């Protein structure tokens, strides 16, 4: 995958998880509701024929993002956070 494609995928993933990782005081019930809502939608996923996302996938992107932020701080690029974890 080319660099610009990796960035497109990483930005797509961040667009999916941004409300989950940026919300303050998001309780478990609200987080689960948001994840279920995202899983029920059809998506135009860059460079993929798939149109849906699973709960495990979304949760893994959130964990990867939070882990990277905890280790490196909030100024690292999105591609380094959720692109690398997903094998990009």
C-alpha positions as CSV (number, residue, x, y, z in Angstrom):
1,X,0.0,0.0,0.0
2,X,1.3,3.4,-0.9
3,X,1.9,6.2,1.6
4,X,-1.1,8.3,0.4
5,X,-3.3,5.2,0.6
6,X,-2.1,4.5,4.2
7,X,-3.0,8.0,5.1
8,X,-6.5,7.7,3.6
9,X,-7.1,4.5,5.6
10,X,-5.8,6.0,8.8
11,X,-7.9,9.1,8.4
12,X,-11.0,7.0,7.7
13,X,-10.3,4.9,10.9
14,X,-9.8,8.1,12.9
15,X,-13.1,9.5,11.6
16,X,-14.8,6.4,12.9
17,X,-13.3,6.5,16.4
18,X,-12.8,10.2,16.9
19,X,-16.0,10.7,19.0
20,X,-15.1,7.7,21.1
21,X,-11.5,8.9,21.9
22,X,-12.2,12.6,22.2
23,X,-15.3,12.6,24.4
24,X,-14.8,13.5,28.0
25,X,-16.7,11.4,30.5
26,X,-18.2,9.0,28.0
27,X,-19.9,6.3,30.1
28,X,-19.8,2.7,29.1
29,X,-23.4,2.6,28.0
30,X,-23.0,5.6,25.7
31,X,-19.8,4.2,24.2
32,X,-21.5,0.9,23.5
33,X,-24.4,2.7,21.9
34,X,-22.0,4.6,19.6
35,X,-20.2,1.4,18.6
36,X,-23.4,-0.4,17.9
37,X,-24.5,2.5,15.7
38,X,-21.3,2.5,13.8
39,X,-21.5,-1.3,13.3
40,X,-25.0,-1.0,11.9
41,X,-24.0,1.6,9.2
42,X,-22.7,0.9,5.7
43,X,-19.4,2.6,5.0
44,X,-17.3,3.5,2.0
45,X,-14.1,2.0,3.3
46,X,-11.0,3.2,1.4
47,X,-9.4,0.6,-0.8
48,X,-11.8,-2.2,0.3
49,X,-14.9,-3.8,-1.0
50,X,-16.2,-4.2,2.5
51,X,-19.0,-1.9,3.7
52,X,-19.4,-2.8,7.3
53,X,-17.3,-2.7,10.5
54,X,-17.4,-5.1,13.4
55,X,-17.3,-4.2,17.1
56,X,-13.9,-5.9,17.6
57,X,-12.4,-3.9,14.8
58,X,-13.6,-0.6,16.2
59,X,-12.6,-1.4,19.7
60,X,-9.1,-2.5,18.5
61,X,-8.7,0.9,16.7
62,X,-9.7,2.7,19.9
63,X,-7.3,0.7,22.0
64,X,-4.5,1.3,19.5
65,X,-5.1,5.0,19.5
66,X,-5.3,5.3,23.3
67,X,-2.2,3.2,23.8
68,X,-0.2,5.3,21.3
69,X,-1.4,8.6,22.9
70,X,-0.5,7.3,26.4
71,X,3.0,6.3,25.2
72,X,3.9,9.2,22.8
73,X,1.6,12.0,23.6
74,X,-1.2,13.7,21.7
75,X,1.0,15.3,18.9
76,X,1.8,12.1,17.0
77,X,0.3,11.7,13.5
78,X,-2.9,9.7,13.1
79,X,-1.1,7.3,10.6
80,X,1.4,6.4,13.3
81,X,-1.4,5.6,15.8
82,X,-4.0,3.6,14.0
83,X,-2.2,2.8,10.7
84,X,0.8,1.0,12.1
85,X,-1.3,-1.1,14.6
86,X,-3.4,-2.3,11.8
87,X,-0.5,-3.4,9.6
88,X,-0.3,-0.4,7.4
